[in-house]
Amino acid sequence: MEYLKGLVCRECGETYDLAPLHVCDLCLGPLEVAYDYAALRRDISREEIERGPQTVWRYRKLLPAGDRPVVDIQTGCTPLLRADNLGRLLGLRNLYVKNDTVNPTFSFKDRPVTVAATMARAFGFTTLACSSTGNLAAAVAAHAAKAQMACVVFIPAGLEPSKVTNIRVYGPSLVALRGNYDDVNRLCAEIADRYGWAFANINLRPYYAEGSKTLAFEVAEQLGWRTPDTVVVPTASGAMFTKIARGFEELVEVGLIPAGRPRMGLAQAAGCSPIVTAHEANTMSIRPVKPSTIAKSLAIGNPADGYYCLKTIRETNGLAGSVTDDEIVDGMQLLARTEGIFAETAGGVSIGVLKKMAEAGVLDPDETIVVYVTGNGLKTPEAVSDVLEAPITIDASMEAFESSLHPRPEPEPALP
């Protein structure tokens, strides 16, 4: 624990010991984990990280667990794919996709939850809980199962059936509430106070948020220990967006990569885009909205980190954009047909916004661009199933097969 200094308020700078706290007693600002970067710079090295496990825990010194036993289901070290086909179509010569669809519960949420579950157990909690739009609930339920903790997860009623199954299989107590995510989160804040459960994204939020930094750590390492020029990140609450930015900054602070910051590009669904709306209005004030989008994993109308997202965009000369539901579906198909990655609706948001940015000419064709794809398409198959080409059904005969080909391809030459 020598690298951890405690918790610090992002607004007034008040400090606290490590504890299950998330709000400053003095100003009600959000708390975050503070590190001793001078000590880290002395003790950390690329070689040590590269020798570490093929999980997020290779970056243990930059996470709040210290030497405590971790709750680990082998999260992280997901592929960074050079997207030549998609890049050629968009006129981008150095485009990469960070493919987080292949994490254990099929979304990036395993990253923050492995940290939150570890700290929950370290603080002596016996029940792990969360409010969720689907992906977080699955990650919390899986990690609770691994840790053999009781688990209660809360979701809005009416989520995609595949996501609900993905949650239920781990055996949590699943509560679906009538209302949107913001309604769910308000109730969960009251429950956390009354029952003393470990809510990953409420009383453990400072630790939970730290896990998303690994999306920056891995990209920098996979690029040969350097920072990309621009990243595009699908955004709901804003915690992942701000922590990816912070992750790159930390690598510079501890001497693992040269100085430099990527332009932070923020992507939202048009039906729930309060951060993009504020950015386009050149204001730092977020006006909450009622979500109406097929990208339910991004349907948070009152984003907790919205102000900090806007601040990050300004500080990095960043970008922000949104896409309609139709453009989300188009983005899902475009990624699948060019790079062989089936992403959920949030991935369609990332790709759709990337496409619009490329078409608007705000991206340098030669810069290194990383677009984050954070969830698996099998979680939201309903979004594209009705627009995909139907299968051809034929009798099991060569005649039926050949008569179904229009036009009939030329036969392959016989092998010698």
N, C-alpha and C positions, 0 to 999 in steps of 0.2 A: 504493500500500500504506500510505499515511499514517494510515488509520483503524484499522489492524489492530495490536493490541498483542502478539499471539502466542496461545498456548494457556494455559489456566488449569484447575487441578483443581477440580472442583465440590465436593470434600470438604475438602481441606486448604488450597487456595488457592495451591499451588506453581505457578510459571509456567514456560513453555517457549517456545522459538522455534517459529515455524511449521514443521512437519515432519509426516511421516506417522506420527504417534503418536496413541494413543487411551487409554492408561492411564498414570496417574501412577506414577512410579518409587518415590515415597516411601510412598504409602498405597494404591495400586492403585485409586484413585478414577477416574471417567471424566473425560476432558479435554473442554473446549469452547473455542470461539473467543472471544477477548476483543477488544473494540473501544474506541476512544477516543470516548466519547459526547459529551464536551465539544466536540471538533473536529467531530463529525457535526452536533451541534445548530447550530453556527455555519455549516456549509457546505451542509446539505441543505435542500431545499424541496419543497413539494407541486408547484410549477410545473415544477421540473426533472424530477421523476418523471413527471408527466403528459405531458411532451414526449418521454419515453423510448420505447424499443421496446415493442411489444405482446407482451412476454414477461416472464418473471421477472427478466430482467436490467435492467428499468427501476429495480429496487431494488439496483443494483450496489453502492452505497456501504454497504449494510447486509448484504452478503454477503462471503465471504472471498477472492474472486478478485482484488480490487484492480483494477489496470489490465491484468492478464494476458489474453491471448486466450481466449475462452470456447468451450466445446464446446456448441453451441446447436442444437437441433432445433425451436425455436419453441414452447417450453413455457410455459404459464401464460396469464394474462389470460382465464381461463375464466369462463363466465357465472355471475352471481349472480341466480338467478331468484326473483322474488316468487311464492311458492307459495300463491296465493289459494284454489285448489280444495282442496288438502290442508289448508291452514290452516282453512278453513271446516268441514271434516269433523272436525278435531281441536279446534275451538274456539279457535284461535290466530289473532289478527287481523294479526300482523306477522311472518309466517313466511317465511324465505328458504331456498333450497337452493343451496349452492355446488356447482356441477356440474362436477366434475373428471373426468368420464367422457370428455371430449373432448380430453384431452391427446394428444400424438403417439402414444404407445404405449397410450393409453386408460386410464391411471390416474395418480394423483397422484405416483407414484414418479418420473416424469420430473423433478419439481422437485428432490428431493435429488440425483438422479443427474447433472443438468447441472452442479451445483456440484462433486460428487465427481469427475466425469470431467475437468472443468477443472483441478482441483487435482492429479489424477493426472498429467496431461500436464505441468503446471507443475513437478512434482517429478521429472520425467524417467522415469516408469514407461512401459513399453511394453505391458504386459498389464493389462487391466481385468477384475476378477472380482467375484463376490458369492456369498453364500448367500441363498436366496430361497424364498418360498412361491409364486412365479410372476410377480407383477407387477414386482418389482424386477429379476428376471432379464431380462425383456423390455426394460425401460428401460436396463439396463446394456448389453445386446447392441446396442441401437439407437445409443446414444451411442458405444460402441466403434467401431461401423461408421462413424459420422460422423467420428470422430477418427482412423480408420484405425489403431486399436490392436488387438492380439490380444485375444481375449476368452474367458474360461472361466467358466461359471456353473453353480452347483450347486443342485439342487432335490430335495425328497423325491419318491420314486417314487410314481406314482398321482395326480398332479395332473390337473386337468380337461384333456381333450384340446385344447380351444380355447386354453387358456393355453400349453400346450406348443408348439402351432403358432405362436402369437404370439411365442414366444421363438426358435424354430428359424429363422424366416424371415430373421432378421438374420445368420445364419451363424456363431454362436458355437460353441465346443466346449461341449456341454451334457452335464452329468453328473447322472444321477438316482440317488440313494442310497436304499437300503432303510432306512427309519426315518422319524421325523418331523423337523420343521424344527430342533428343538433338537439332534438328532443331526447334522444337516447342518452347523449352525453350529459345533459343537465341532470337527468335522474341518477346516472351513475356517480356523478359528483356527490350527490346527497347520500347514496348508498355507501360510498367509500368512507365518508365521515362517520356514518352510523355503525357500520359493521367491521371496519378495520381490515378489510381485505386489501390485497396487493393489486391495485388496478394499474396495469402496465402503462397506460397512457393518461393516468391522472396523478395519483400520489407517487408513482415511480417514473413520471415523465422525464425528469432530468437524465436518468440513467437509460431509459428506453430510447430517447432521442439520440444518444451517443452511438448506438449501433448503426445508424444510417451513415455515419462518417466513413464506414468501411467501403461504401460505394465509391468514394473518392480515393481511398487508400489503394483499392484493387486496381482501379483504372490507371492511376499514376504508375503503379508497379508494372502493370501489363503493357504500358506504353514505354517501358524501359526507364522508369523513374523520371518522368517528366509530366508536366501539366498539359492537358489539351487546351486548344485555343477557345473553344466554345462548347458548352454542354447544353442539352435540352432535357428538361426534367418534368414529368407529369406531376401535378401538384394538387393536393386537397387541403390538409391542415397547414401545410407549409414547412413542417418539421424536417422532412427529407430534403427539401430544396435548400434550406439554410444549413443543414448539417453537411451536405455534400460540399457546399462552399467552404464551410469551416474545416472540413477534412483536408482539402487542398492547402488551406492556410496553415494548418498544424504541421503538415509534412515539410513546409518551408521553415516553420519556426524551429523544428527539431533537426533541421539540416539534411533531410532525406532527399529533397528535390531542390533544384534551383529556384530562385525567387520568381514569382509570377502567379497570376490568378486567371482562371478562365472567365470568359463572359458567361454569365449565368442566364440561360434561357428558360423561362417558365411557361409551362403548357397547361391549359385548363379546358374543360368542356364549356362550350358557349352557354349551356343550360345551368352552369354553376361556376361562374367566373368572377367572383368578387375581387380577386387580386388583380387580374388583367384589367377589369373595369377601372379600378383605382389607378393603375399605372397609366392607362390611356387618358385618364382625366387629369394626370399630373398632380395627384393628391396622395398623401400618406395615410388617409383615413379609409378604412375598409367599411363598406356598407353591406351588412349581411343580406343574403338572398335566400329565397326558397328554391332548393334544387329541383331541376327538371331536365334530366339527361339520362341516356342509357349507360353512361359511365358512372355506375353507382359507387364504385370504389373511390371516386373523386367527388362524390356528392356531399361536400361539407360546406354549408352556406355561410358559416361564421368561422373562418379559419383562425385557429389560435395563434399561429405564427405569421399571419398575413402582413402585419406591419414590418416584421423583420425580413420577410420576402421582398417587400418593396424597397427596403433599405439596401438589401443585398443587390438587387437589380441596379439601383442607382450607383452603388459603390463599384460595381464591376462593368459599368457601361453595358448592362445586360439587355435582355429582350423579353418580351412576353406576348403570348398570342393564344387564341382560342379557336375551337373548331365545332361545327354543328354535329348533330348525331349522324347525319349522312356522311359527313367528312370523317367521322370516327370509324364508321364501317369501312369506308374506302381505305383508310389508313391501315386497318387490320389486314385487309386483303392485299394491299400493296406490300406490306412487310412479309407476309406469308409467301407471296408469289415471286418476290425478288430474292429474299434471303432465307426462306424456309423456316421462319419463326412464326408460330401461331401465338399471338399475344391477346390478352384480354382487352376490354374496351379502353383501359388506361393507356395501353400501348398504342392503340389507334389514335388516341389524343396526341401522344408524343410524335408519332410519325406524321399525322395530319398537320400539326403545327410546324414541324420541321419542313415539310413540303411547302407550306405557305411562306415560311421565312426564306426558303431557297428561291421561290418564284418571285418574291418581293425584292430580291437582290441584296438582302441585309447580311448574307453570309458570304465570306470570301471562299471562292471555289477551291483554293489551295490550303486553307487552314485545316487543322486537325479538329474534327467535330465528333463528339460522343453523344449519342441519343440513348437515354435510359428507357428500357422496356422492363416493367416491374411486375408483371403478372401473366400467368399462363392462360391461353385462349380457351382451354377446356373448362375454365371457371365461368365463362360467359358465352357459350356457343350460340345461345339464342340471338345474339346480336347480328350474327352473319348467316345463320342457317337458312333463312328465307331468301337470301339473295345469291346463294351459291348455285352453280350449275348442277342440275339433277343428274343422278347416275343413269347410264344407258342400261336397260334391262333387256336381255336377249335369251333365246334358247341356247342350250349347251351344244352347239354345233358350229363347225367351221363356216358353213353356208350362212348361218345367222350372223356370225361374227363379221364376215367379210361384207355382207350386205348392209351392215350397220355403219361401215366406215364411209364418211363423206368429206372430202374425196378419199378414195382408196390410196394409201401410200404405196410407193414403189417397193417391191420386195427387196430384202437385203441380199447381197450376193452370197452364194454358197461358200462355205469354208473349204479351203483346198483339202 
